[in-house]
Amino acid sequence: MSLEEDAKLLAKVELFTNVAPKRLKLLALASSRVLFAQGQDICVEGQEGEEAFILISGEAEVKIRVDGGAMATVATLGCNDIVGEMAILRDMPRTATVTALSPVATLRIGKQDFLNLLQEFPEVAVSVLRALADRLAHTTSDLAKARAARSA
């Protein structure tokens, strides 16, 4: 695909919906395509996160380790979803394992390229912060509902 097409794909990602097209082209230029086979791990819980992946086709499941060491599925991801961005932003190991449920095509964005974009273009950082705040509000709401259902 072309740089223009990759920039259009990035524009569909929640974190980047309000980012100017020329900024997305810079990010697209720094990204690379990575393919994952069905059953292959995209990210592994506990590993260092040096990149984020944007799904451009296929589906993946997100699992976390719960009490007793069992893995629990917490989400299913599809086209335009991003994984791995939290490890980049927090400088901490990955918090979940993401596994391809089908063949998955991704755009890989390296940690330093992502951080450089945020530093060079504050409006991109603000857009990312807003998207992450929205995601946190949604997660908090889901957690409150789950706790209420469990105590009922």
DAJO-V913760 format. One record per helix or strand of 3 or more residues. SS is the DSSP state (a for helix, b for strand). FROM is the first residue (numbers start at 1). TO is the last residue. Records with the same first field share a line. If there is no record, write none. Layout:
SS->FROM-TO / FROM-TO
This chain:
a->3-11 / 14-16 / 21-30 / 67-69 / 85-90 / 111-120 / 122-151
b->32-36 / 41-43 / 51-57 / 60-65 / 71-77 / 97-100 / 104-110
